[in-house]
């Protein structure tokens, strides 16, 4: 049994029911939209966000219809943001498959993203789940701000460590925090518990993103080398930011010049990767990732023991040990 199957075990029945609930929430009377929706459903990922909704719901009570609404609302809005991200980034691949904009062009992709966004809003309104809608809407606002902040800062390549954490807290952690907040809110947990769960999700989300950023320097590609994709896209992430902080001005200038002007040159990109490895960027980022993981587990320790809690502990550990 895979790690994800073990994590999913206490909510396996709920996840199966959720898939039907979610599939029906995406249906349309427009044939083209249904073709695209079917394509999206066939290419769905690990569904970590709905899992987090159900696990945090089960940690705090009995899963109910509100929990299914919360999971569907988040998955609809998450899918919409991924489609829009691919358009903004001009990315033609998603999880190893063609993106929506690669197959149906950007105009249709934007409209599909808008459709999913509106379906999420309508679902929450139809079910009168206004508190869930508020939690998720705040997360989407944060995600948009995070994207714009990253674009603004990346133009000058002057990202500080504080900027980096501000961006990933908004871009990645906000949505994961909304999963755990919505899960607990869906079973009528009090505001104090919902806030604790939100902080739990935020710390998991930050650890998750640091792990993603480390892949760029550690993950092995086809040729057995790190991918360096962030460098190629002129993105400064924690391993590089920290390494630049602890080096001489002339060396810092040389590395930033590679990122700015030679980011498509594989040999030059390898130089930046080597620079990060030699200047403690990997070790420092791993340490920070562990700190956020430990904070998430400390919050979780305040909750009573049950199967959902055991799975959430596994979920947190998986976040920082996963290979993709």
Order of alpha helices (4+ residues) and beta strands (2+ residues): alpha-alpha-alpha-alpha-alpha-beta-beta-alpha-alpha-alpha-alpha-alpha-alpha-alpha-alpha-alpha-alpha-alpha
